[in-house]
Amino acid sequence: MEQIIKHFTDNDLYTFTCMYYIIQTYPRAEVQYTFYDRNNTVYPDGFADLLREQMEYMKDVTITEDEIQYMLSKCYYLPKWFIDVFLRGFRFNPNELEISQDAENHLHVTVKGKWYSAIIWEMPILSCVSELMHILNGDSKKYDLETERQRVREKTEYIFGNGLVLGDMGTRRRFSFNHHKMVLEEMKNVYESKKWPGFFTGTSNVWFAKELNLNALGTMSHQIISFEETVSSVFEVNHSVMEKWAEVYNGDLGLYLYDCFGDHVFFNNFSKKMAMLFSGLRVDSGNEEEQIDKIVAKYKDLGINPLNKQVIFSNGLSIKRAIEIKDYCKDKVQASFGVGTFLTCDLGSDNESIRPMNIVVKLTGARITETREWHDCVKLSCDKGKTLGNSAKCSYLQSVIG
């Protein structure tokens, strides 16, 4: 089958920002990632072989001079040596992957290797699984391209006409690379056609940001906090990560993803120093209105005006839901939104047979050096459906933190 991912930076920005953080903090760390399909999908016969074929293609995908120059000019928070030396010499290693299907045709994928290397596989795995399934289901024959272009234009007018500050975060569960490109092209064209109340913040995909002259979006992912819990106490894990992240990035990339072990743990030791140093927070689970109230109350308790802080919402949002949250945030915080599936795999009410996948790749094991013992890595979240990892450890941590 034709190669799906052909560009090194067809990946989310946070892959590269986390990679640099890892090199600076835990360069000898080894990890294991696990693929989860929350819908328990039964995959077609031979799907694992098709996915393995796509992953083997990746060993020949290297960063180009054009991509290097783009990152050097736009990703100012990453040092020149990391982009021009480390990424230039980086090679995907398919030997880090194990891919199989069980007797019921459920898909199993694990990644195991040095953390700074293994981290790069998340987006290729997810975007290839998603696109392959849509190809095998014949979904490209179920919609009309020009009809979808018009839908994207109308959706974009609705988004920015309603004052949303919004960017694309849809690489991992997109319909296809080409569809993703079309969505961003149309969004940009509509956004630039007139002055809107809302604001188009860009895309998390570095390749499309380069190609379409958009802002590249991203800071960190849950895995940074999940790993740190194996080193620090669960009650101190967020403070430890904030200290290290701020040290590595010297105050840049200051949006913190706080829900890895629930909001109670985070707000209990969210210090004024960190509240001042970080520009805002990302809400990726829980009821958004409840989270806003907690965030506002915490900032006020610390003597900080929450209106000076940004809160980005990214928990599987529809556009309608984003507008509701935006309205609730008025006169409380600066609200912005990262939307994925509802941009890059939303093909209209007439295409109900085309369903986005509900798949993730999460950190499930780690050790800080090759000589140390392995530990389970988990994610608790503020949504029960997003709790992942060793069930015994999850239950223990939940009993400890309440």
C-alpha positions as CSV (number, residue, x, y, z in Angstrom):
1,M,0.0,0.0,0.0
2,E,1.2,3.6,-0.7
3,Q,3.3,5.2,2.0
4,I,1.1,7.4,4.3
5,I,3.6,9.5,6.2
6,K,6.3,11.0,4.0
7,H,7.5,14.0,6.0
8,F,9.5,13.9,9.2
9,T,7.6,16.9,10.7
10,D,4.2,15.4,9.9
11,N,4.0,15.2,13.7
12,D,2.7,17.2,16.6
13,L,5.0,20.0,17.9
14,Y,4.8,18.6,21.4
15,T,6.7,15.5,20.2
16,F,9.8,17.6,19.6
17,T,9.4,19.9,22.6
18,C,9.0,16.8,24.9
19,M,11.9,15.1,23.1
20,Y,14.2,18.0,23.9
21,Y,13.0,18.1,27.5
22,I,13.8,14.4,27.8
23,I,17.3,14.8,26.5
24,Q,17.9,17.5,29.1
25,T,16.3,15.7,32.1
26,Y,16.3,11.9,31.5
27,P,18.6,11.2,28.6
28,R,19.2,7.5,29.6
29,A,15.5,6.8,30.4
30,E,13.9,3.8,28.8
31,V,10.1,3.5,28.3
32,Q,7.3,1.4,27.0
33,Y,4.2,2.8,25.2
34,T,1.0,0.9,24.6
35,F,-1.7,1.4,22.0
36,Y,-5.3,1.5,23.3
37,D,-8.5,1.4,21.3
38,R,-11.2,2.7,23.5
39,N,-13.9,1.3,21.2
40,N,-12.4,-2.2,21.3
41,T,-12.4,-2.2,17.5
42,V,-12.3,-5.5,15.6
43,Y,-9.7,-4.9,12.8
44,P,-9.7,-6.5,9.4
45,D,-7.6,-9.6,8.8
46,G,-4.0,-8.6,8.0
47,F,-4.3,-5.1,9.4
48,A,-1.2,-5.6,11.6
49,D,0.8,-6.5,8.5
50,L,-0.4,-3.3,6.8
51,L,0.5,-1.2,9.8
52,R,3.9,-2.9,10.1
53,E,4.5,-2.0,6.4
54,Q,3.8,1.6,7.1
55,M,6.1,1.7,10.1
56,E,8.9,0.1,8.1
57,Y,8.6,3.0,5.6
58,M,9.4,5.4,8.4
59,K,13.1,4.3,8.6
60,D,13.6,6.3,5.4
61,V,11.8,9.4,6.5
62,T,14.3,12.0,7.5
63,I,14.2,15.7,8.2
64,T,14.8,17.9,5.1
65,E,16.8,21.1,4.9
66,D,13.5,22.9,4.4
67,E,12.1,21.5,7.6
68,I,15.3,22.3,9.5
69,Q,15.3,25.9,8.4
70,Y,11.6,26.3,9.3
71,M,12.1,25.0,12.8
72,L,15.2,27.1,13.2
73,S,13.2,30.2,12.3
74,K,10.0,29.4,14.2
75,C,10.8,27.1,17.1
76,Y,13.0,29.7,18.9
77,Y,12.7,27.8,22.2
78,L,14.6,24.8,20.8
79,P,18.4,25.3,20.5
80,K,20.1,25.2,17.2
81,W,22.1,22.0,18.0
82,F,18.9,20.1,18.8
83,I,17.4,20.9,15.4
84,D,20.4,21.1,13.1
85,V,22.4,18.3,14.6
86,F,20.2,15.9,16.7
87,L,17.1,16.0,14.5
88,R,19.2,16.0,11.3
89,G,20.8,12.8,12.4
90,F,17.7,11.2,13.9
91,R,16.4,8.0,12.3
92,F,13.1,6.1,13.0
93,N,13.8,2.6,14.4
94,P,11.0,0.2,13.5
95,N,12.7,-2.4,15.7
96,E,11.3,-0.5,18.7
97,L,7.8,-1.6,17.7
98,E,5.8,-4.8,18.2
99,I,2.6,-5.1,16.2
100,S,0.1,-7.9,16.2
101,Q,-3.5,-9.0,16.2
102,D,-5.1,-11.5,18.6
103,A,-7.6,-14.2,17.8
104,E,-10.5,-11.7,17.9
105,N,-8.6,-9.4,15.6
106,H,-8.0,-6.7,18.2
107,L,-4.9,-4.6,17.4
108,H,-1.9,-4.6,19.8
109,V,1.0,-2.2,19.4
110,T,3.8,-1.6,21.9
111,V,6.9,0.7,21.6
112,K,10.0,0.1,23.7
113,G,13.3,1.9,23.7
114,K,15.1,5.0,24.8
115,W,12.6,7.6,25.7
116,Y,14.0,10.3,23.5
117,S,13.7,7.9,20.5
118,A,10.5,6.0,21.3
119,I,8.5,9.2,21.8
120,I,8.4,10.0,18.1
121,W,6.2,7.0,17.2
122,E,2.9,8.1,18.8
123,M,1.7,10.2,15.9
124,P,2.8,7.9,13.1
125,I,1.1,5.0,14.7
126,L,-2.2,6.8,15.4
127,S,-2.5,8.6,12.1
128,C,-1.6,5.5,10.1
129,V,-4.1,3.3,12.0
130,S,-6.8,5.9,11.5
131,E,-6.1,6.4,7.8
132,L,-5.7,2.7,7.0
133,M,-9.0,1.9,8.6
134,H,-10.8,4.6,6.5
135,I,-9.1,3.3,3.4
136,L,-10.1,-0.3,4.1
137,N,-13.6,0.7,4.9
138,G,-13.9,2.5,1.6
139,D,-14.7,5.7,3.3
140,S,-13.2,7.9,0.5
141,K,-16.1,6.8,-1.7
142,K,-18.7,7.9,0.8
143,Y,-18.2,11.6,0.5
144,D,-17.8,14.4,-2.1
145,L,-14.7,16.5,-1.8
146,E,-16.3,19.8,-2.9
147,T,-19.2,19.3,-0.5
148,E,-16.7,18.8,2.3
149,R,-14.8,21.9,1.3
150,Q,-18.0,23.9,1.5
151,R,-18.8,22.4,4.9
152,V,-15.3,23.4,6.2
153,R,-15.8,26.9,5.0
154,E,-19.2,27.1,6.7
155,K,-17.8,25.6,9.9
156,T,-14.9,28.1,9.8
157,E,-17.3,31.0,9.5
158,Y,-19.3,29.6,12.4
159,I,-16.1,29.1,14.5
160,F,-14.6,32.6,14.1
161,G,-17.9,34.4,13.7
162,N,-18.7,33.2,17.2
163,G,-15.5,34.6,18.6
164,L,-13.6,31.4,19.2
165,V,-9.8,31.5,19.6
166,L,-9.1,28.1,18.1
167,G,-6.4,25.9,16.6
168,D,-6.2,22.4,15.0
169,M,-4.9,19.4,17.1
170,G,-6.2,16.7,14.8
171,T,-3.2,14.8,13.5
172,R,-3.7,11.6,15.5
173,R,-7.2,10.7,14.4
174,R,-7.5,12.4,11.1
175,F,-9.4,11.0,8.1
176,S,-6.4,11.2,5.9
177,F,-3.3,13.4,5.3
178,N,-4.9,14.9,2.2
179,H,-8.2,15.7,4.1
180,H,-6.2,17.3,6.9
181,K,-4.4,19.5,4.4
182,M,-7.7,20.5,2.8
183,V,-9.3,21.4,6.1
184,L,-6.4,23.7,7.1
185,E,-6.2,25.3,3.7
186,E,-9.9,26.1,3.7
187,M,-9.8,27.3,7.3
188,K,-6.9,29.6,6.5
189,N,-8.6,31.0,3.4
190,V,-11.8,31.8,5.1
191,Y,-10.0,33.2,8.2
192,E,-7.9,35.6,6.0
193,S,-10.9,36.6,3.9
194,K,-12.1,39.2,6.5
195,K,-11.8,40.4,10.0
196,W,-13.4,38.0,12.4
197,P,-14.3,38.3,16.1
198,G,-12.4,35.0,16.7
199,F,-8.7,34.1,16.1
200,F,-7.1,31.2,14.2
201,T,-4.2,30.1,16.4
202,G,-2.7,27.6,14.0
203,T,-2.0,23.8,14.0
204,S,-0.2,21.4,16.2
205,N,1.2,19.7,13.0
206,V,4.6,21.1,12.3
207,W,4.6,20.1,8.6
208,F,1.3,21.8,7.9
209,A,2.4,24.8,9.9
210,K,5.4,25.1,7.6
211,E,3.6,24.5,4.4
212,L,0.6,26.8,5.1
213,N,2.5,29.5,7.0
214,L,0.5,28.8,10.2
215,N,1.6,29.0,13.8
216,A,2.8,25.7,15.2
217,L,1.0,24.9,18.5
218,G,2.1,22.7,21.4
219,T,3.9,22.4,24.7
220,M,3.8,19.1,26.6
221,S,1.9,15.8,26.9
222,H,0.7,13.7,29.8
223,Q,3.6,11.3,29.5
224,I,6.0,13.9,31.0
225,I,3.9,13.9,34.3
226,S,3.2,10.2,34.1
227,F,7.0,9.4,33.9
228,E,7.8,11.9,36.7
229,E,5.4,10.1,39.1
230,T,7.8,7.1,39.0
231,V,10.5,9.5,40.3
232,S,8.6,11.9,42.6
233,S,5.7,11.5,45.0
234,V,2.3,11.7,43.3
235,F,1.6,14.7,45.5
236,E,4.7,16.5,44.3
237,V,4.8,15.3,40.7
238,N,3.2,18.5,39.1
239,H,5.5,20.8,41.0
240,S,8.5,18.8,40.1
241,V,7.6,18.8,36.4
242,M,6.9,22.5,36.4
243,E,10.3,23.2,38.0
244,K,12.1,21.1,35.4
245,W,10.0,22.3,32.5
246,A,10.6,26.0,33.4
247,E,14.3,25.3,33.8
248,V,14.6,23.6,30.4
249,Y,12.6,26.2,28.5
250,N,13.5,29.3,30.6
251,G,9.9,30.3,30.9
252,D,8.8,29.6,27.3
253,L,6.1,27.1,26.5
254,G,4.2,28.0,29.7
255,L,0.9,26.2,29.3
256,Y,0.7,23.4,31.8
257,L,-1.3,20.2,31.3
258,Y,-2.4,19.6,34.9
259,D,-4.9,16.7,35.0
260,C,-2.6,13.6,34.7
261,F,-3.4,12.7,38.4
262,G,-6.6,14.6,38.8
263,D,-7.2,18.2,39.7
264,H,-7.1,17.7,43.5
265,V,-3.4,16.8,43.4
266,F,-2.5,19.6,41.2
267,F,-4.3,22.5,42.9
268,N,-3.1,21.3,46.3
269,N,0.5,22.3,45.4
270,F,0.1,24.8,42.6
271,S,2.4,27.5,44.1
272,K,2.3,31.2,43.4
273,K,5.7,31.0,41.9
274,M,4.6,28.5,39.3
275,A,1.3,30.3,38.8
276,M,3.2,33.5,38.0
277,L,5.8,31.7,35.9
278,F,3.4,29.7,33.7
279,S,1.2,31.6,31.3
280,G,-1.8,29.3,31.8
281,L,-3.3,25.8,32.0
282,R,-4.7,23.2,29.7
283,V,-8.0,21.5,30.5
284,D,-8.1,18.0,28.9
285,S,-10.6,16.2,31.1
286,G,-13.5,16.8,33.6
287,N,-16.4,19.1,33.3
288,E,-15.1,22.3,31.8
289,E,-17.3,24.7,33.8
290,E,-16.2,23.0,37.1
291,Q,-12.6,23.2,36.1
292,I,-12.9,26.9,35.2
293,D,-14.4,27.6,38.6
294,K,-11.5,25.8,40.3
295,I,-8.9,27.5,38.2
296,V,-10.4,31.0,38.9
297,A,-10.7,30.3,42.6
298,K,-7.1,29.0,42.8
299,Y,-5.6,32.0,41.0
300,K,-7.6,34.4,43.2
301,D,-6.5,32.5,46.3
302,L,-2.9,33.1,45.1
303,G,-3.5,36.8,44.6
304,I,-3.4,36.6,40.8
305,N,-5.9,38.0,38.4
306,P,-7.2,35.0,36.4
307,L,-8.1,37.4,33.5
308,N,-4.4,37.6,32.9
309,K,-4.1,33.9,32.4
310,Q,-4.8,31.7,29.4
311,V,-6.8,28.4,29.7
312,I,-6.9,26.1,26.7
313,F,-9.5,23.5,26.4
314,S,-8.9,20.3,24.4
315,N,-11.1,17.5,25.7
316,G,-12.7,16.1,22.5
317,L,-14.7,19.2,21.9
318,S,-17.3,19.9,19.3
319,I,-17.6,23.5,18.0
320,K,-20.9,23.9,19.7
321,R,-19.5,22.8,23.0
322,A,-16.5,25.1,22.6
323,I,-18.8,28.1,22.2
324,E,-20.6,27.2,25.4
325,I,-17.3,27.0,27.3
326,K,-16.2,30.3,25.7
327,D,-19.3,32.0,26.9
328,Y,-18.9,30.6,30.4
329,C,-15.3,31.9,30.5
330,K,-16.3,35.5,29.8
331,D,-14.9,37.9,32.4
332,K,-13.1,34.9,34.1
333,V,-10.1,33.8,32.1
334,Q,-8.7,34.0,28.5
335,A,-10.2,31.0,26.8
336,S,-8.7,29.3,23.8
337,F,-9.4,25.9,22.2
338,G,-7.6,23.0,20.6
339,V,-9.9,20.9,18.4
340,G,-9.0,17.6,16.7
341,T,-11.6,15.1,15.5
342,F,-14.3,17.7,14.9
343,L,-12.0,19.3,12.3
344,T,-10.0,16.5,10.7
345,C,-12.4,13.6,10.8
346,D,-15.8,15.2,10.7
347,L,-17.5,14.4,7.4
348,G,-21.0,15.6,7.9
349,S,-24.4,14.3,9.0
350,D,-24.9,12.5,5.7
351,N,-21.9,10.3,6.4
352,E,-22.8,8.6,9.6
353,S,-21.0,5.4,8.5
354,I,-17.7,7.4,8.6
355,R,-16.7,7.3,12.3
356,P,-13.6,8.8,13.8
357,M,-11.5,6.3,15.8
358,N,-11.0,6.5,19.5
359,I,-7.4,5.5,19.8
360,V,-4.4,6.6,21.9
361,V,-0.8,5.7,22.6
362,K,0.2,6.1,26.2
363,L,3.3,5.6,28.3
364,T,2.8,2.5,30.4
365,G,6.3,1.6,31.7
366,A,9.6,3.4,32.4
367,R,13.0,3.3,34.1
368,I,15.3,6.3,34.5
369,T,18.4,4.4,33.2
370,E,19.1,1.1,31.6
371,T,20.4,-0.3,34.9
372,R,17.4,0.6,37.0
373,E,14.1,-1.3,37.7
374,W,11.0,-0.8,35.6
375,H,7.9,1.0,37.0
376,D,4.4,1.1,35.7
377,C,3.3,4.5,34.3
378,V,-0.4,5.4,34.6
379,K,-2.7,8.3,33.9
380,L,-5.7,9.0,36.1
381,S,-7.3,12.1,34.6
382,C,-10.6,13.7,35.7
383,D,-12.6,11.4,33.4
384,K,-13.0,7.8,34.3
385,G,-12.9,6.8,30.6
386,K,-9.4,8.3,30.3
387,T,-7.8,6.4,33.2
388,L,-5.1,4.2,31.6
389,G,-2.4,1.9,32.8
390,N,-1.9,-0.9,35.4
391,S,-5.3,-1.2,37.1
392,A,-3.8,-2.1,40.5
393,K,-1.6,0.9,40.5
394,C,-4.4,3.2,39.4
395,S,-6.6,1.9,42.2
396,Y,-3.8,2.4,44.7
397,L,-3.1,6.0,43.7
398,Q,-6.8,6.8,43.6
399,S,-7.2,5.5,47.2
400,V,-4.2,7.6,48.3
401,I,-5.2,10.8,46.7
402,G,-8.9,10.4,47.3
